[in-house]
Amino acid sequence: MAEEQATAAPEQAMTAPCPKCRTEMIFVTSLPHPRSAQMQRTTFVCYRCNQTRSYSLSTPMAKAYEAAARPVEDAHP
């Protein structure tokens, strides 16, 4: 089901609102969760508040955030 959520709405922005100022937080990294092999510890940063937040997400959802945060490669050299 988590994989469905990660891919169900491609038009939905893959962002997380800052709990403090509600500004869009930026995905930073995703690391294995220390206690659950099915989860990832996913970190976001709010540059406005200069704060980071870590969330435990399912592996498919963390991979979806990672893919959405990848910079688009320039087609022209």
C-alpha positions in Angstrom: 0.0 0.0 0.0 2.8 2.5 0.8 4.2 1.9 -2.7 0.8 2.8 -4.1 0.8 6.0 -2.1 4.2 6.9 -3.4 3.2 6.6 -7.0 -0.6 7.1 -6.9 -0.7 10.9 -7.6 2.2 11.9 -9.9 0.8 15.5 -10.1 1.0 15.8 -6.3 4.1 17.7 -5.2 6.6 15.6 -3.2 7.2 18.2 -0.5 6.8 18.4 3.3 5.6 21.6 5.0 7.7 23.0 7.8 5.8 22.4 11.1 6.9 25.8 12.4 6.5 28.2 9.4 4.6 26.1 6.9 7.3 26.8 4.2 8.0 24.0 1.8 10.9 21.8 3.2 13.6 20.4 1.0 14.5 16.7 0.9 18.1 16.2 2.0 18.7 12.5 2.5 17.3 9.1 3.3 19.1 6.6 5.5 18.2 3.1 6.7 16.1 3.2 9.9 18.2 1.8 12.8 15.4 -0.5 14.1 13.2 -1.3 11.1 14.4 -2.7 7.8 11.2 -1.7 6.0 11.6 2.0 7.0 13.9 4.8 6.1 14.9 7.8 8.2 14.2 10.7 5.8 15.6 14.2 6.5 14.2 17.5 5.2 15.5 21.0 5.8 13.6 24.3 6.1 16.0 27.1 5.0 13.6 29.8 6.3 13.8 28.4 9.9 17.2 26.9 9.5 15.8 23.6 11.0 15.9 20.0 9.9 13.2 17.4 10.5 13.5 13.7 10.2 10.6 11.4 9.5 10.4 7.6 9.3 8.9 6.7 6.0 8.4 3.4 4.2 11.3 2.6 1.8 9.1 3.1 -1.4 7.9 6.5 -0.1 11.5 7.6 0.8 12.6 6.5 -2.7 9.8 8.6 -4.2 11.0 11.7 -2.4 14.6 11.0 -3.4 13.6 10.7 -7.1 11.5 13.9 -6.9 14.4 15.8 -5.4 17.0 14.7 -8.0 18.0 17.6 -10.2 16.9 17.5 -13.8 19.9 16.9 -16.0 20.5 19.5 -18.6 20.0 18.1 -22.1 22.5 20.5 -23.6 26.2 20.1 -22.8 
